[in-house]
Amino acid sequence: MIKVEIPKEPVELYKVLKFEGLVPSGGEAKLVISKGLVLVNGEVETRKRKKIIHDDIVEFAGETLHIELAPNV
């Protein structure tokens, strides 16, 4: 499981996939989400702009991401 820190919440699902390098572009991220290839908290998620928050689990292409809120510094 990969720990992913986000600077603020919520963040859109397609951006998580793009910024973590699981897909080459935002368009590709939206495509794989719409095809039902992404799980959020164990459920198929087809909403590209699904709001992802602290403690969510995102699964795609054999990778599991645990979303955490970055500490304020």
Secondary structure, 3 states (H helix, E strand, C coil): CEEEEECCCCEEHHHHHHHCCCCCCHHHHHHHHHCCCCEECCEECCCCCCEECCCCEEEECCEEEEEEECCCC
